[in-house]
């Protein structure tokens, strides 16, 4: 039953709330198709449909965006993640997801005090030289207060909203179960792996709830960017930082969205755009650990044409292999090499036998080839990445989560750069860095280092080989070594032959019983049963039971064979 597989007692109230919001926003058909209405009805909950007719007249992307905003932080965060999934959604959906923001009132300080006392060990006014009671900023998961340490350092205190973890964990449980149901009841969604997407989102959101993890990410990125003196990462103060609270240096600068103030402050927008691109490209291409949400709200501009990044709750990670593939993709786009782009994308999408690889490759090559001869300064790298992911979406292919975050970061970065300087071109900024990283990868020292690592691995394998062979021989001598060869089709044929032989044997026994019983019936004398020779009667009874078993076995075997692939 759905109520057993989808709903637990602790989540039933939240499920009722979610289903009610979806129905009010014109998404009742989705609720019905997933069986949520029936599950709630069986638990005694009634869905209210006020204003559903009016909201149903809105476009589906608008309905979904409004529902997500009403449902709270988990769904707002999910929508913000989906805003970077151009491989899954069309432009109209991406535009609506990009509008998502939380409308959450600030938590009064009196409600925060019990949690603050527990985390800080005392009242905030006694821990800090100054603690502002009015929040500096607020969001769905946390709110920020400004404070001053006893040594005079200006800091911000980021406080997780009380009770938010329990609510988010309930939402994640329901999302996981709903995704599993969607794969079953909505087959069109199965190629996109809803269950996998929800679980990746859950891991990301769980990390974002850990404020100490955010500070560790900030320190790691600060170490990587230490060679760029124009980049500032706020310092964490670990004496006051934990899972539910973190304290970082206050950044006193011009927020990324207030561009009109830049020239008044004597800053150079074009230089800031180039430096921002250089910093993010270094994080992505060289370090493989990057700020995954570099939007204007997370960037500040400082005197001396410096810039600061804040809020490292959402970060992306790229393995060395991914970075190499990324280099090939970006160079292929920037230098208009369609075959290189096609090779990387086909590697990313994996071996999917549902698609026509030849057609996909031809479309990618045609797309990249259209830019042949276009000046580098006229290329929009973010636009090209968006168009490539649109091609994948048409073929119902989804990119891995780390690459989706990467493309989102690229698109945000180019948008910010164009906002600072209309003449900013991401491709022009990226090409020198890409070539530099590629040269460094094939530098003799780098080649020697990788060759030495490979040689060490090979030598270790050779060193272990005698012991491994000795172990195999010992197992073989002691009878513990078995060679298993599993051939599914041959096994199925063998099972069918075995069943047929069993049926033939039973049929022969039945025939023998019938013949023997018939002979016994003709012989007079001996014990009787119901006026008939007892042994003859028992023989015929056994034959009838055997025949019934045989018929049932044949019918069940036929159904089993029909169901077998």
PAGUTI-526754 format. One record per residue (C-alpha): residue number from 1; residue in one letter; x, y, z. Coordinates in steps of 0.05 Angstrom, whole numbers. Each point is the difference from the previous one (the first is absolute). Layout:
<rs>
   pos   code        u        v        w
   NUM      A        X        Y        Z
...
</rs>
This chain:
<rs>
   pos   code        u        v        w
     1      X        0        0        0
     2      X       23       71      -14
     3      X      -14       21       71
     4      X       50      -53       23
     5      X       54       16      -51
     6      X       -5       76       -4
     7      X      -25       26       66
     8      X       25       -9       70
     9      X      -38       27       60
    10      X       51       55       13
    11      X       -4       26      -72
    12      X      -75       -5      -11
    13      X      -14       71       21
    14      X       54       29      -45
    15      X      -25      -43      -58
    16      X      -70       28       10
    17      X       30       71       -2
    18      X       40      -14      -63
    19      X      -58      -32      -36
    20      X      -46       57       19
    21      X       49       52      -27
    22      X        8      -39      -65
    23      X      -76       -4       -9
    24      X       -9       74       15
    25      X       51       17      -54
    26      X      -35      -40      -54
    27      X       43      -63        6
    28      X      -56      -46       24
    29      X       11      -47      -59
    30      X       71      -14       24
    31      X      -26      -13       70
    32      X      -52      -48      -28
    33      X       48      -37      -46
    34      X       50      -12       56
    35      X      -56      -27       44
    36      X       10       53       54
    37      X      -73       18        4
    38      X      -20      -73       13
    39      X       54       -8       53
    40      X      -23       62       37
    41      X      -74      -18       -7
    42      X       14      -69       31
    43      X       34       36       59
    44      X      -60       46        9
    45      X       29       63      -31
    46      X      -41       43      -47
    47      X       33       44      -53
    48      X      -25       71       -8
    49      X       -5       28      -69
    50      X      -13       73       11
    51      X       25       45      -56
    52      X       24      -61      -39
    53      X      -41       19      -61
    54      X       30       70       -4
    55      X       72      -25        9
    56      X      -11      -55      -51
    57      X       -5       54      -54
    58      X       74       17       10
    59      X       54      -32      -42
    60      X       27      -65       31
    61      X       70       28       15
    62      X      -32       58       38
    63      X      -45      -47       38
    64      X       58      -43       21
    65      X       44       59       20
    66      X      -56       30       43
    67      X      -13      -67       33
    68      X       75       -8       16
    69      X        3       68       32
    70      X      -59      -16       44
    71      X       27      -68       19
    72      X       62       30       32
    73      X       76       -9        3
    74      X        8      -71      -25
    75      X      -40       13      -63
    76      X       29       69      -11
    77      X       70      -30        3
    78      X      -22      -56      -47
    79      X      -26       51      -50
    80      X       64       40        4
    81      X       39      -64      -16
    82      X      -47      -15      -58
    83      X       11       70      -27
    84      X       69      -25      -22
    85      X      -28      -63      -33
    86      X       -9       23      -72
    87      X       12      -73      -18
    88      X      -67      -18       34
    89      X      -44       62      -10
    90      X      -17       48      -56
    91      X       15       75        3
    92      X      -69       19       27
    93      X       10      -47       60
    94      X       71       24       13
    95      X      -23       73       -1
    96      X      -53      -14       53
    97      X       46      -42       44
    98      X       51       58       -2
    99      X      -53       45       32
   100      X       -6      -44       62
   101      X       14       33       66
   102      X      -24      -11       70
   103      X      -51       46       32
   104      X       15      -17       72
   105      X       -8       50       57
   106      X       59        9       48
   107      X        1      -42       63
   108      X       -5       45       62
   109      X       64       -1       41
   110      X      -38      -27       61
   111      X      -16      -63      -39
   112      X       73       -8      -20
   113      X       29       11       70
   114      X       -8      -72       26
   115      X       37      -27      -61
   116      X       53       55        3
   117      X       12      -13       74
   118      X       10      -74      -14
   119      X       47       13      -59
   120      X       40       58       29
   121      X       -1      -22       73
   122      X      -28       67       23
   123      X      -44       58      -21
   124      X       24       32      -66
   125      X        7       68       35
   126      X       51      -29       47
   127      X       38      -39      -54
   128      X        6       59      -48
   129      X       20       71       14
   130      X      -61       20      -40
   131      X      -58      -42      -28
   132      X      -52       33      -44
   133      X      -70      -25       17
   134      X      -28       18      -69
   135      X       21      -49      -54
   136      X       45       25      -56
   137      X      -29      -50      -50
   138      X      -45      -60        0
   139      X      -14      -61      -42
   140      X      -40      -65        4
   141      X       53      -39       38
   142      X       36       54       41
   143      X        2       72       19
   144      X       61       44       10
   145      X       14       49       57
   146      X       58       48        3
   147      X       46        0       61
   148      X       68       20       26
   149      X       51      -45       34
   150      X       34       21       64
   151      X       63       18      -40
   152      X      -40       49      -43
   153      X       -7      -45      -62
   154      X      -65       12      -37
   155      X      -35      -66      -15
   156      X      -65      -30      -23
   157      X      -35      -54       39
   158      X      -38      -49      -44
   159      X      -53      -37       40
   160      X      -40      -60      -24
   161      X      -75        7        9
   162      X      -25      -42       59
   163      X      -35      -64      -22
   164      X       18        8      -73
   165      X       39      -65       -4
   166      X      -60      -43       21
   167      X      -45       33      -51
   168      X       52       -7      -56
   169      X       13      -73       17
   170      X      -75      -15       -2
   171      X       -3       34      -68
   172      X       59      -40      -26
   173      X      -31      -65       23
   174      X      -64       17      -37
   175      X       37       23      -62
   176      X       39      -65       -2
   177      X      -63      -42        4
   178      X      -36       44      -50
   179      X       58       -6      -49
   180      X       -2      -76        5
   181      X      -75        3      -14
   182      X       10       48      -58
   183      X       48      -48      -34
   184      X      -54      -55        5
   185      X      -63       40      -15
   186      X       29       51      -49
   187      X       45      -40      -47
   188      X       19       62      -40
   189      X       40       24       61
   190      X       40      -64        9
   191      X       57       17      -49
   192      X       16       61       43
   193      X        8      -41       64
   194      X      -45       39       49
   195      X       24      -44       58
   196      X       73       13      -15
   197      X      -12       75       -8
   198      X      -37        4       67
   199      X       54      -38       37
   200      X       55       45      -29
   201      X      -41       61       20
   202      X       -9      -29       70
   203      X       75       -9        9
   204      X       12       71      -23
   205      X      -53       29       46
   206      X       24      -40       60
   207      X       70       30      -11
   208      X      -31       69       -4
   209      X      -33      -10       67
   210      X       68      -10       32
   211      X       28       70       10
   212      X       67      -27       23
   213      X        6      -36      -67
   214      X      -12       67      -35
   215      X       59       30       37
   216      X       45      -59      -18
   217      X      -18       10      -73
   218      X       15       75        5
   219      X       69      -14       30
   220      X       16      -51      -54
   221      X      -18       49      -55
   222      X       38       56       35
   223      X       62      -44       -1
   224      X       -8      -14      -74
   225      X      -10       74      -17
   226      X       58       24       43
   227      X       39       15      -63
   228      X      -53       51      -21
   229      X        9       60       47
   230      X      -61       35      -28
   231      X      -48      -54       27
   232      X      -25        2       72
   233      X      -32      -59       36
   234      X      -28       15       69
   235      X       38      -32       57
   236      X      -37      -49       45
   237      X        5        7       76
   238      X       -1      -72       23
   239      X       -7       16       75
   240      X      -72       18      -14
   241      X      -16      -44      -59
   242      X      -39      -66       -1
   243      X      -53      -38      -38
   244      X      -56       51       14
   245      X       41       65        2
   246      X       60       30      -33
   247      X       38       65       11
   248      X       39       31      -57
   249      X       32       67      -15
   250      X      -48       54      -21
   251      X       11       22      -72
   252      X      -10       75       -8
   253      X       -7       10      -75
   254      X      -47       15      -56
   255      X      -50      -57      -11
   256      X        4      -33      -68
   257      X      -70       24      -19
   258      X       14       75       12
   259      X       40       14      -63
   260      X      -17       75       -1
   261      X       44       11       62
   262      X       63      -29      -34
   263      X       21       62      -39
   264      X      -17       45       58
   265      X       49      -40       41
   266      X       53        6      -54
   267      X        0      -74      -18
   268      X       11      -28      -70
   269      X      -58      -46      -20
   270      X       37      -30      -59
   271      X       59      -19       43
   272      X      -46      -29       54
   273      X      -34      -43      -53
   274      X       66      -28      -25
   275      X       26      -13       71
   276      X      -65      -35       20
   277      X        4      -45      -61
   278      X       73      -15       14
   279      X      -16      -20       72
   280      X      -59      -45      -18
   281      X       36      -32      -59
   282      X       59      -16       46
   283      X      -47      -33       50
   284      X      -32      -42      -54
   285      X       55      -17      -48
   286      X       62       -3       45
   287      X      -26      -18       69
   288      X      -63      -41      -14
   289      X      -35       31       60
   290      X      -43       61      -14
   291      X      -54       48       25
   292      X      -61      -29      -34
   293      X      -45       61        7
   294      X       40       63      -18
   295      X      -61       45       -9
   296      X        1       75       17
   297      X      -26      -12       71
   298      X       62      -40       16
   299      X       52       49      -27
   300      X       24       67       28
   301      X       46       51      -33
   302      X       54       31       43
   303      X       48       59       -6
   304      X       61      -13      -44
   305      X      -44      -38      -51
   306      X       -2      -60       45
   307      X      -59      -47        7
   308      X      -25      -45       56
   309      X      -39      -64       -4
   310      X      -47      -20       56
   311      X      -48      -58       16
   312      X       35      -65      -16
   313      X      -59      -44       19
   314      X       -5      -25      -72
   315      X       66      -23      -30
   316      X       17      -44      -59
   317      X       53      -54       -5
   318      X       34      -26      -63
   319      X       46      -60       -3
   320      X       66        4      -39
   321      X      -32      -40      -56
   322      X      -60       47       -3
   323      X       46       60       -3
   324      X       37      -30      -59
   325      X      -66      -14      -36
   326      X      -22       71       16
   327      X       64       28      -31
   328      X      -14      -39      -63
   329      X      -72       24       -3
   330      X       15       73       12
   331      X       58        1      -48
   332      X      -44      -35      -51
   333      X      -54       54        8
   334      X       48       59        1
   335      X       43      -26      -58
   336      X      -61      -27      -39
   337      X       21      -74       -1
   338      X      -66      -37       -6
   339      X       29      -71        5
   340      X       34       16       67
   341      X      -66       27       29
   342      X      -39      -60      -26
   343      X       50      -50       29
   344      X       -3       31       70
   345      X      -76        5        2
   346      X       -9      -71      -23
   347      X       48      -21       55
   348      X      -40       39       51
   349      X      -68      -28      -20
   350      X       25      -72        3
   351      X      -20      -62      -38
   352      X      -74       11      -10
   353      X      -28      -48      -51
   354      X      -66       38       -5
   355      X       30       55      -41
   356      X       28        6      -70
   357      X       73       18       14
   358      X       12       16      -73
   359      X      -56       51       -2
   360      X       22       31       66
   361      X       72        6      -23
   362      X      -22       31      -66
   363      X      -43       52       36
   364      X       57       20       47
   365      X       49        5      -58
   366      X      -50       43      -40
   367      X      -11       45       61
   368      X       74       13       13
   369      X       16        6      -73
   370      X      -49       59       -7
   371      X       49       42       40
   372      X       57      -13      -49
   373      X       32       66      -19
   374      X      -36       39       56
   375      X       47       48       35
   376      X       18      -23       70
   377      X      -26       65       30
   378      X      -70      -14      -27
   379      X       -7      -69       31
   380      X      -44       -9       61
   381      X       28      -60       37
   382      X      -61       -3       47
   383      X      -47        2      -60
   384      X       38      -55      -35
   385      X       -2      -44       63
   386      X      -75       13        6
   387      X      -11      -19      -72
   388      X       41      -64        7
   389      X      -40      -21       61
   390      X      -64       15      -39
   391      X       22      -51      -52
   392      X       11      -51       55
   393      X      -69       16       28
   394      X      -32      -13      -68
   395      X       32      -69        2
   396      X      -25      -10       71
   397      X       70       -4       29
   398      X       19       29       68
   399      X       69       25       19
   400      X       33      -24       65
   401      X      -15       46       59
   402      X       71       28        6
   403      X       -1       22      -73
   404      X      -68       32        7
   405      X       26       42       59
   406      X       61       19      -42
   407      X      -42       24      -59
   408      X      -44       40       49
   409      X       62       34       27
   410      X       24       17      -70
   411      X      -67       30      -19
   412      X       -3       41       65
   413      X       71       24      -10
   414      X       -9       23      -71
   415      X      -65       36       20
   416      X       37       37       55
   417      X       57       17      -46
   418      X      -47       29      -53
   419      X      -35       40       54
   420      X       66       32       20
   421      X       26        9      -70
   422      X      -44       -8      -62
   423      X       64      -15      -39
   424      X       18      -58       46
   425      X       11      -66      -37
   426      X        8      -63       40
   427      X       32      -37      -57
   428      X       55       51       -6
   429      X       15       -5       74
   430      X       -4      -75        1
   431      X       45      -17      -59
   432      X       67       23       31
   433      X      -15      -36       66
   434      X      -21      -64      -36
   435      X       63        0      -42
   436      X       43       14       60
   437      X      -31      -58       39
   438      X        6      -46      -60
   439      X       74       19       -9
   440      X       12      -12       74
   441      X      -33      -69       -5
   442      X       47      -20      -56
   443      X       62       32       30
   444      X       58      -49        5
   445      X       -3        1       76
   446      X      -75      -14        1
   447      X        9      -56      -51
   448      X       58      -29       41
   449      X      -42        3       64
   450      X      -59      -36      -32
   451      X       47      -51      -32
   452      X       33      -13       67
   453      X      -69      -10       33
   454      X      -19      -49      -54
   455      X       66      -36        6
   456      X       -8       -5       76
   457      X      -69      -30      -10
   458      X       27      -50      -51
   459      X       58      -19       46
   460      X      -47      -10       59
   461      X      -43      -45      -43
   462      X       60      -41      -21
   463      X       23       -4       72
   464      X      -67      -27       23
   465      X       -6      -49      -59
   466      X       38      -59       30
   467      X      -40        3       65
   468      X      -66        5      -39
   469      X       19      -60      -44
   470      X       22      -39       62
   471      X      -67       14       33
   472      X      -38      -23      -62
   473      X       39      -65       -3
   474      X      -10      -14       74
   475      X      -75       10       -7
   476      X        0      -46      -61
   477      X       37      -55       37
   478      X      -46        4       60
   479      X      -62       -2      -42
   480      X      -20       71       17
   481      X       12       26      -71
   482      X      -59       -1      -46
   483      X       -9       25      -70
   484      X      -69       29      -10
   485      X      -27       12      -70
   486      X      -69       29        1
   487      X      -38       -1      -66
   488      X      -70       25       14
   489      X      -32      -27      -63
   490      X       31      -69        6
   491      X      -21       -3       73
   492      X      -72       16      -20
   493      X        1      -54      -54
   494      X       28      -50       51
   495      X      -56       18       49
   496      X      -52      -10      -54
   497      X       29      -69      -18
   498      X        2      -19       73
   499      X      -73       19        9
   500      X      -20      -38      -63
   501      X       37      -63       23
   502      X      -35        4       68
   503      X      -68        5      -33
   504      X       16      -59      -46
   505      X       20      -42       61
   506      X      -64       18       37
   507      X      -41      -16      -62
   508      X       33      -69       -4
   509      X      -16      -13       73
   510      X      -72       21      -11
   511      X       -5      -46      -61
   512      X       29      -58       41
   513      X      -50       13       56
   514      X      -58        0      -49
   515      X       22      -65      -33
   516      X       17      -34       65
   517      X      -66       21       33
   518      X      -39      -25      -60
   519      X       32      -68        7
   520      X      -13       -2       75
   521      X      -74       17      -12
   522      X       -8      -65      -41
   523      X       26      -44       57
   524      X      -52      -25       49
   525      X       12       -6       74
   526      X       41       42       47
   527      X      -20       62       40
   528      X      -52       48      -28
   529      X      -14       74        7
   530      X      -68       28      -19
   531      X      -15      -68      -31
   532      X       61        3      -45
   533      X       67      -35        7
   534      X       38       45       49
   535      X       68        0      -37
   536      X      -34       15      -66
   537      X      -39       58       30
   538      X       62       29       33
   539      X       39       -7      -65
   540      X      -53       37      -40
   541      X       -4       54       54
   542      X       75       10       -3
   543      X       -2        5      -76
   544      X      -55       54        4
   545      X       40       41       50
   546      X       63       -8      -41
   547      X      -37       22      -63
   548      X      -27       62       35
   549      X       70       19       24
   550      X       28      -11      -70
   551      X      -53       46      -32
   552      X       13       54       53
   553      X       76       -5      -10
   554      X       -7        7      -76
   555      X      -44       62        7
   556      X       47       34       50
   557      X       61      -18      -43
   558      X      -33       32      -61
   559      X      -12       65       38
   560      X       72        0       26
   561      X       27      -10      -71
   562      X      -43       57      -27
   563      X       26       47       54
   564      X       73      -18      -11
   565      X       40       50      -43
</rs>
